[in-house]
């Protein structure tokens, strides 16, 4: 069961400049919980990618929309939930697959790696759109021990 | 974006003076590098030792530069932090797409050797 004393909610506006605020805060929170800088940095990257996707695809790059990031710190795991009300996406079509490596750099896709990065770093992920239009991305990272 | 630029023979060494290359500044980063390329540099060494965070937008900027350089150019990186190395590994771009060296000298050598191989 989640310990309510170890949960924190962050809220930002859908502006690129705000992504680093959440990223830096998350790194600090996760470092405090895990004492593991590598895990903390990986989670920072995964969540920044998730928020980038929300701003770019969900809100079409528009500022002024809300993005909520809930962090749940539990024994042996960190759960993160992002919430937005932008355009939802289809996880099936996105696939989370990395663009195939290419020998010729002219064949390399420039973008489309965000979901692959998220799913590579996090142990579980799910995405759903609620009836009120809220999109929820839920991410979990298991950790060996907490202090 | 402040990017320090030094020249070593035909190799241009660029050192972005930022801690993060991410969605908010990736376009500026890309434009600064394109400016260097448009002045004729085709062998670029990127010193990333100030950069402790990069996201896929930063990667996309680097890939755009690589494409812009085309077959005549190459990019070698050094000073790559563990966090940034992890990003390259996850996206499999550390496997021949970008040359990642441990030192500046090694990065320069990678480009000079590559140049010798083509000529």
HADDOCK unambig.tbl for C-alpha pairs under 7 A between the chains (distance, minus, plus):
assign (segid A and resid 16 and name CA) (segid B and resid 23 and name CA) 6.22 0.50 0.50
assign (segid A and resid 16 and name CA) (segid B and resid 24 and name CA) 4.86 0.50 0.50
assign (segid A and resid 17 and name CA) (segid B and resid 24 and name CA) 5.58 0.50 0.50
assign (segid A and resid 41 and name CA) (segid B and resid 83 and name CA) 6.73 0.50 0.50
assign (segid A and resid 45 and name CA) (segid B and resid 55 and name CA) 6.57 0.50 0.50
assign (segid A and resid 49 and name CA) (segid B and resid 55 and name CA) 6.93 0.50 0.50
assign (segid A and resid 98 and name CA) (segid B and resid 91 and name CA) 6.43 0.50 0.50
assign (segid A and resid 101 and name CA) (segid B and resid 92 and name CA) 6.73 0.50 0.50
assign (segid A and resid 105 and name CA) (segid B and resid 67 and name CA) 6.20 0.50 0.50
assign (segid A and resid 105 and name CA) (segid B and resid 97 and name CA) 6.94 0.50 0.50
assign (segid A and resid 106 and name CA) (segid B and resid 67 and name CA) 5.69 0.50 0.50
assign (segid A and resid 110 and name CA) (segid B and resid 60 and name CA) 4.82 0.50 0.50
assign (segid A and resid 110 and name CA) (segid B and resid 63 and name CA) 5.98 0.50 0.50
assign (segid A and resid 110 and name CA) (segid B and resid 64 and name CA) 6.54 0.50 0.50
assign (segid A and resid 111 and name CA) (segid B and resid 60 and name CA) 5.76 0.50 0.50
assign (segid A and resid 113 and name CA) (segid B and resid 56 and name CA) 6.30 0.50 0.50
assign (segid A and resid 114 and name CA) (segid B and resid 56 and name CA) 6.14 0.50 0.50
assign (segid A and resid 117 and name CA) (segid B and resid 90 and name CA) 6.57 0.50 0.50
assign (segid A and resid 120 and name CA) (segid B and resid 90 and name CA) 6.97 0.50 0.50
